Structures are given as C-alpha cells and as structure tokens.
Amino acid sequence: RRGIFVSFGNASGAVPAYPPLRHIEKSSFMTRPKLNDYSVTREELLERANDIFGWLLAGKLNVSVDKVFDLKDVQLGHDYLEAGKSTGKVLYKIP
C-alpha cells in the first residue's frame, strides 16, 4: 500500500517513461534524486563519504562487486556495462 519509487542513475541508458498514475491506488511517491542536491559543499561531500567508508569498515554496508577488468581491457568493461550485464559494481584494476 505504501512505498517510494526511486529512479536513480542511467547506467543502462535513459530510463523509459513511467506513468505516475500507477500509484493512484497507493500511498506512495516518486523521486528522482541527484547527488548535487544532497552534497552541495565539499564539506558535505566529505562527511557523506566518511559515513559510507565508516559503514563499510564496520560491516554495516556490503558492496557487490560483479566484475573486475584490467585497465588495458577498458573497452570490454564498457561493452559489458552497455550490454546491461552488470549485477553489481564493475571495477578496473590499475597496475
């Protein structure tokens, strides 16, 4: 009955049109946040980054790494992302 629809990012391309009337029978809302509205100053950005790294170190936040590419294989990594194959973070190993 209640909920939040959050559209964040465009890693797989532009998000297709979404009809807001899908929510007419529910107490829910839609939002499209962007980082610059939540971290306006460098101090805010550093504070948020420190929170995240603190959660990682404390084991309160788990990050799913899907695939690691060598930097020389950057095109393979981009192809992998563009094909929509990723199910977690895609990283590049820097020698």
DRENLUMRO-809714 format. One record per atom (N, C-alpha, C): residue number from 1; x, y, z. Coordinates in pm, 1 decimal, decimal comma. Each point is the difference from the previous one (the first is absolute). Layout:
BEGIN
+-----+----------+----------+----------+
! num !       xx !       yy !       zz !
+-----+----------+----------+----------+
! NUM !        X !        Y !        Z !
...
+-----+----------+----------+----------+
end
This chain:
BEGIN
+-----+----------+----------+----------+
! num !       xx !       yy !       zz !
+-----+----------+----------+----------+
!   1 !     80,5 !   -120,8 !      0,0 !
!   1 !    -80,5 !    120,8 !      0,0 !
!   1 !     83,9 !    126,0 !      0,0 !
!   2 !    112,3 !     -3,6 !     66,7 !
!   2 !     83,7 !    119,6 !      9,3 !
!   2 !    135,6 !    -28,9 !    -59,6 !
!   3 !     66,5 !    104,2 !    -42,7 !
!   3 !    132,9 !    -22,6 !    -51,8 !
!   3 !     57,5 !    121,6 !    -68,5 !
!   4 !    121,7 !    -19,1 !    -48,7 !
!   4 !     72,9 !    105,3 !    -69,5 !
!   4 !     54,8 !    -59,9 !   -128,3 !
!   5 !    -22,5 !     66,5 !   -110,2 !
!   5 !     61,5 !    -36,8 !   -126,9 !
!   5 !    115,9 !     95,4 !    -21,5 !
!   6 !    122,6 !    -53,7 !     -4,1 !
!   6 !    119,3 !     82,4 !    -15,5 !
!   6 !     65,5 !    -35,1 !   -132,7 !
!   7 !     17,7 !     99,9 !    -83,9 !
!   7 !     72,0 !    -17,7 !   -125,3 !
!   7 !    134,0 !     70,3 !     14,8 !
!   8 !    108,9 !    -78,4 !     -3,0 !
!   8 !    132,3 !     57,2 !     24,0 !
!   8 !     99,0 !    -56,7 !   -100,4 !
!   9 !     62,2 !     86,2 !    -76,2 !
!   9 !    104,3 !    -42,8 !    -92,9 !
!   9 !    -52,1 !    -41,0 !   -135,8 !
!  10 !     91,2 !     -6,8 !    -94,3 !
!  10 !    -31,5 !    -39,7 !   -137,5 !
!  10 !    107,9 !    -92,0 !    -54,9 !
!  11 !     53,5 !    -89,9 !     81,2 !
!  11 !    112,0 !    -84,3 !    -42,0 !
!  11 !    -34,0 !    -84,6 !   -122,3 !
!  12 !   -124,5 !    -39,5 !    -13,0 !
!  12 !    -40,4 !    -83,9 !   -113,2 !
!  12 !    -70,4 !     80,0 !   -108,2 !
!  13 !      9,9 !    130,6 !      7,5 !
!  13 !    -67,5 !     86,0 !    -97,0 !
!  13 !   -110,3 !     79,4 !     66,4 !
!  14 !    -65,8 !     79,9 !    -80,0 !
!  14 !   -107,4 !     85,4 !     53,1 !
!  14 !   -113,3 !    -86,3 !     55,0 !
!  15 !    -56,7 !     44,5 !    110,3 !
!  15 !   -113,0 !    -69,6 !     60,4 !
!  15 !   -123,6 !     26,1 !    -85,4 !
!  16 !    -72,4 !   -104,2 !    -38,6 !
!  16 !   -119,6 !     22,4 !    -81,6 !
!  16 !   -107,7 !     73,1 !     79,5 !
!  17 !    -92,5 !     58,8 !    -72,0 !
!  17 !   -110,5 !     72,8 !     63,8 !
!  17 !    -72,4 !    -91,8 !     98,5 !
!  18 !    -35,8 !     56,9 !    113,4 !
!  18 !    -68,3 !    -75,9 !    105,5 !
!  18 !   -129,4 !     72,8 !     34,3 !
!  19 !   -114,7 !    -67,7 !     -7,6 !
!  19 !   -127,3 !     66,9 !     27,8 !
!  19 !    -26,8 !     15,6 !    150,2 !
!  20 !     -4,2 !    123,2 !     49,8 !
!  20 !    -23,7 !     20,7 !    143,4 !
!  20 !   -135,8 !    -50,0 !     47,7 !
!  21 !    -95,2 !    -15,8 !    -90,5 !
!  21 !   -132,2 !    -47,8 !     41,9 !
!  21 !      2,1 !   -144,3 !     48,6 !
!  22 !    111,2 !    -69,1 !    -18,3 !
!  22 !     12,9 !   -134,7 !     56,6 !
!  22 !    -10,2 !      3,2 !    152,1 !
!  23 !     23,5 !    116,0 !     57,5 !
!  23 !     -0,4 !     15,4 !    146,0 !
!  23 !   -133,9 !     49,3 !     53,8 !
!  24 !   -100,4 !     11,8 !    -83,4 !
!  24 !   -124,6 !     64,3 !     40,3 !
!  24 !    -71,9 !    -73,5 !    114,3 !
!  25 !     15,0 !   -130,6 !      8,3 !
!  25 !    -69,2 !    -75,1 !    105,1 !
!  25 !     88,6 !    -23,0 !    122,7 !
!  26 !    116,4 !     62,6 !      2,7 !
!  26 !     93,6 !    -22,3 !    108,8 !
!  26 !     41,7 !    132,5 !     61,9 !
!  27 !     46,8 !     -5,3 !    121,3 !
!  27 !     59,4 !    117,4 !     64,1 !
!  27 !    149,9 !     -5,4 !    -24,5 !
!  28 !     38,9 !     34,7 !   -119,1 !
!  28 !    140,5 !     -5,3 !    -35,3 !
!  28 !     37,7 !    125,6 !    -76,7 !
!  29 !    129,2 !     18,8 !    -15,6 !
!  29 !     44,3 !    114,6 !    -77,7 !
!  29 !    122,7 !    -35,7 !    -80,6 !
!  30 !     30,3 !     84,1 !    -96,5 !
!  30 !    113,1 !    -20,3 !    -89,6 !
!  30 !    102,5 !    109,3 !     24,9 !
!  31 !    126,2 !    -35,3 !    -18,6 !
!  31 !    105,5 !     99,6 !     13,3 !
!  31 !    112,8 !    -32,4 !    -97,3 !
!  32 !     69,4 !    102,9 !    -41,9 !
!  32 !    115,7 !    -14,8 !    -90,1 !
!  32 !    114,3 !     81,9 !     58,9 !
!  33 !     65,8 !    -52,9 !    104,5 !
!  33 !    105,0 !     77,3 !     67,9 !
!  33 !    126,7 !     11,8 !    -83,6 !
!  34 !     76,0 !    103,2 !     28,6 !
!  34 !    132,5 !     12,1 !    -59,7 !
!  34 !     96,6 !     46,9 !    108,0 !
!  35 !    123,7 !    -45,3 !     -9,8 !
!  35 !    101,0 !     21,1 !    103,4 !
!  35 !     18,0 !    147,1 !     35,5 !
!  36 !      0,4 !     86,9 !    -99,8 !
!  36 !     28,1 !    141,7 !     26,8 !
!  36 !   -102,9 !     68,2 !     89,4 !
!  37 !   -117,6 !    -56,8 !     14,9 !
!  37 !    -99,0 !     56,6 !     92,3 !
!  37 !     22,5 !    -45,6 !    143,6 !
!  38 !     77,9 !   -106,2 !     17,6 !
!  38 !     23,3 !    -54,9 !    133,5 !
!  38 !    138,6 !     30,7 !     53,2 !
!  39 !     90,5 !     32,0 !    -88,2 !
!  39 !    136,5 !     35,9 !     39,0 !
!  39 !     40,5 !    124,1 !    -78,6 !
!  40 !    -37,9 !    113,9 !     51,8 !
!  40 !     23,0 !    125,5 !    -71,6 !
!  40 !    143,4 !     48,9 !     18,4 !
!  41 !     51,4 !    -10,9 !    121,3 !
!  41 !    135,3 !     48,5 !     27,9 !
!  41 !     97,4 !   -117,0 !     10,4 !
!  42 !    126,8 !     29,4 !    -10,2 !
!  42 !    103,1 !   -103,9 !     15,6 !
!  42 !     -8,5 !    -62,8 !    138,2 !
!  43 !    -28,7 !     81,4 !    102,6 !
!  43 !    -11,0 !    -52,2 !    136,4 !
!  43 !   -112,7 !   -104,1 !      9,3 !
!  44 !   -114,0 !     28,2 !    -62,6 !
!  44 !   -110,0 !    -96,9 !      0,8 !
!  44 !     39,4 !   -128,3 !    -72,3 !
!  45 !     68,1 !     14,8 !   -112,9 !
!  45 !     43,0 !   -116,4 !    -75,8 !
!  45 !     95,2 !    -87,0 !     82,5 !
!  46 !     96,4 !     62,7 !     66,2 !
!  46 !     94,3 !    -74,8 !     83,4 !
!  46 !    -69,6 !    -66,6 !    118,6 !
!  47 !    -96,0 !     69,0 !     59,2 !
!  47 !    -74,9 !    -57,6 !    111,9 !
!  47 !    -75,3 !   -124,8 !    -44,8 !
!  48 !    -66,0 !      8,5 !   -113,7 !
!  48 !    -74,7 !   -115,0 !    -51,8 !
!  48 !     95,2 !   -113,8 !    -38,5 !
!  49 !    112,8 !     33,8 !    -61,8 !
!  49 !     97,7 !   -103,1 !    -36,9 !
!  49 !     54,3 !    -68,7 !    124,8 !
!  50 !     29,6 !     76,3 !    103,9 !
!  50 !     49,4 !    -58,7 !    125,4 !
!  50 !   -104,7 !    -90,8 !     63,0 !
!  51 !   -127,6 !     37,8 !     -8,1 !
!  51 !   -107,2 !    -87,4 !     49,2 !
!  51 !      3,0 !   -134,3 !    -72,7 !
!  52 !      7,1 !      6,1 !   -131,9 !
!  52 !     -3,2 !   -122,7 !    -80,4 !
!  52 !    120,7 !    -88,6 !     29,7 !
!  53 !    119,5 !     59,7 !      2,5 !
!  53 !    118,7 !    -80,3 !     28,5 !
!  53 !     -3,5 !    -55,4 !    142,3 !
!  54 !    -57,2 !     74,3 !     92,2 !
!  54 !    -16,8 !    -49,8 !    136,2 !
!  54 !    -92,6 !   -120,0 !      4,5 !
!  55 !   -110,5 !      5,3 !    -74,0 !
!  55 !    -93,2 !   -113,8 !     -5,8 !
!  55 !     66,7 !   -121,4 !    -62,4 !
!  56 !     80,9 !     23,3 !   -105,2 !
!  56 !     72,0 !   -111,8 !    -62,2 !
!  56 !     94,4 !    -66,3 !     99,9 !
!  57 !     78,9 !     80,5 !     70,3 !
!  57 !     96,1 !    -53,7 !     96,7 !
!  57 !    -68,6 !    -71,6 !    115,0 !
!  58 !   -118,1 !     48,1 !     38,7 !
!  58 !    -73,6 !    -60,7 !    111,2 !
!  58 !    -82,0 !   -121,3 !    -43,4 !
!  59 !     -1,2 !    -29,8 !   -129,2 !
!  59 !    -78,4 !   -113,1 !    -49,0 !
!  59 !   -148,1 !     27,2 !     -7,3 !
!  60 !    -39,6 !    127,5 !      5,5 !
!  60 !   -141,6 !     35,8 !     -6,6 !
!  60 !    -49,2 !     19,5 !   -143,4 !
!  61 !     93,5 !      3,9 !    -93,9 !
!  61 !    -34,1 !     20,5 !   -140,8 !
!  61 !     81,2 !    -98,0 !    -83,1 !
!  62 !    -66,9 !    -78,5 !    -80,1 !
!  62 !     66,7 !    -96,0 !    -87,0 !
!  62 !     -7,2 !     49,6 !   -143,6 !
!  63 !    109,3 !    -10,7 !    -71,2 !
!  63 !      5,8 !     41,8 !   -139,7 !
!  63 !     20,9 !   -123,9 !    -86,0 !
!  64 !    -84,7 !    -16,6 !    -97,3 !
!  64 !      8,5 !   -113,4 !    -90,3 !
!  64 !     87,3 !     37,1 !   -119,6 !
!  65 !    114,6 !    -66,3 !    -11,1 !
!  65 !     88,8 !     21,4 !   -115,1 !
!  65 !    -30,8 !   -109,9 !   -101,1 !
!  66 !    -51,7 !     39,2 !   -114,2 !
!  66 !    -40,6 !    -95,7 !   -102,0 !
!  66 !    118,0 !    -46,9 !    -83,6 !
!  67 !     84,1 !     94,8 !    -43,8 !
!  67 !    107,6 !    -35,8 !    -91,9 !
!  67 !    114,5 !     99,5 !     14,0 !
!  68 !    122,2 !    -50,0 !    -17,7 !
!  68 !    120,2 !     84,3 !      2,7 !
!  68 !     72,2 !    -18,6 !   -133,4 !
!  69 !     26,9 !    112,3 !    -67,0 !
!  69 !     71,3 !     -2,3 !   -127,1 !
!  69 !    137,9 !     62,4 !     18,4 !
!  70 !     98,2 !    -52,4 !    -73,4 !
!  70 !    128,9 !     67,9 !     -5,7 !
!  70 !    -20,1 !    131,5 !    -74,2 !
!  71 !     76,0 !    101,4 !     35,0 !
!  71 !    -14,5 !    130,0 !    -63,4 !
!  71 !     20,9 !     -9,1 !   -151,2 !
!  72 !     86,6 !    -89,5 !    -44,1 !
!  72 !     24,1 !    -16,0 !   -144,1 !
!  72 !   -124,0 !    -53,8 !    -72,3 !
!  73 !    -96,1 !    -55,8 !     75,7 !
!  73 !   -123,2 !    -54,8 !    -57,0 !
!  73 !   -119,2 !     93,0 !     22,6 !
!  74 !     27,7 !    128,8 !      1,9 !
!  74 !   -105,1 !     97,1 !     29,8 !
!  74 !   -117,7 !    -11,3 !    -97,1 !
!  75 !     27,0 !    -28,4 !   -126,4 !
!  75 !   -109,2 !    -12,3 !    -97,4 !
!  75 !    -91,5 !   -117,2 !     34,2 !
!  76 !     59,3 !   -111,1 !     45,8 !
!  76 !    -81,9 !   -114,7 !     41,3 !
!  76 !    -92,8 !     37,5 !    115,1 !
!  77 !     54,0 !     78,5 !     93,3 !
!  77 !    -81,6 !     43,8 !    112,9 !
!  77 !   -115,2 !     88,1 !    -43,9 !
!  78 !     27,7 !     91,0 !    -89,9 !
!  78 !   -106,1 !     87,9 !    -50,5 !
!  78 !   -104,4 !    -79,5 !    -77,3 !
!  79 !     45,7 !    -95,4 !    -80,1 !
!  79 !    -94,0 !    -85,3 !    -73,4 !
!  79 !    -88,3 !    -77,8 !     97,0 !
!  80 !     59,7 !    -50,0 !    106,8 !
!  80 !    -72,5 !    -75,3 !    102,6 !
!  80 !   -109,0 !     86,7 !     64,0 !
!  81 !     35,4 !    123,4 !     33,5 !
!  81 !    -97,5 !     92,3 !     59,2 !
!  81 !   -110,3 !     36,4 !    -99,0 !
!  82 !     39,8 !     33,8 !   -121,8 !
!  82 !    -97,9 !     41,0 !   -100,8 !
!  82 !    -96,6 !   -111,7 !    -35,0 !
!  83 !     44,4 !   -124,3 !     13,1 !
!  83 !    -87,1 !   -114,4 !    -27,8 !
!  83 !    -96,2 !    -27,4 !    115,4 !
!  84 !     16,1 !     73,3 !    110,9 !
!  84 !    -88,6 !    -19,0 !    115,3 !
!  84 !     24,5 !   -128,9 !     75,1 !
!  85 !    122,1 !    -52,9 !     -7,4 !
!  85 !     31,5 !   -128,0 !     64,2 !
!  85 !     36,5 !     13,1 !    147,9 !
!  86 !     30,8 !    118,3 !     45,8 !
!  86 !     50,5 !     14,9 !    137,1 !
!  86 !   -109,8 !    -21,1 !    103,3 !
!  87 !     37,7 !    -64,9 !    109,4 !
!  87 !    -92,1 !    -20,9 !    112,4 !
!  87 !     58,6 !     57,1 !    128,3 !
!  88 !    105,6 !     75,5 !    -13,5 !
!  88 !     66,6 !     62,3 !    114,1 !
!  88 !    100,6 !     99,1 !    -53,8 !
!  89 !     96,9 !     30,3 !     79,3 !
!  89 !    102,7 !     96,3 !    -41,7 !
!  89 !     93,2 !    -62,7 !   -102,8 !
!  90 !     37,7 !     81,3 !    -97,9 !
!  90 !     99,5 !    -40,4 !    -99,3 !
!  90 !    123,5 !     86,1 !     25,0 !
!  91 !    112,4 !    -66,5 !     24,3 !
!  91 !    122,7 !     70,7 !     36,5 !
!  91 !    108,1 !    -22,4 !   -105,2 !
!  92 !     95,4 !     93,0 !     -1,3 !
!  92 !    117,5 !    -12,0 !    -85,0 !
!  92 !    123,3 !     -8,6 !     88,5 !
!  93 !     83,6 !   -100,8 !    -26,2 !
!  93 !    123,0 !    -19,6 !     75,0 !
!  93 !    108,4 !     88,3 !    -60,8 !
!  94 !     54,4 !     90,5 !     79,1 !
!  94 !    105,0 !     89,8 !    -46,8 !
!  94 !    134,8 !    -59,1 !     40,3 !
!  95 !     89,0 !    -23,4 !   -100,7 !
!  95 !    128,5 !    -63,9 !     31,5 !
!  95 !     89,1 !     89,9 !     84,2 !
+-----+----------+----------+----------+
end
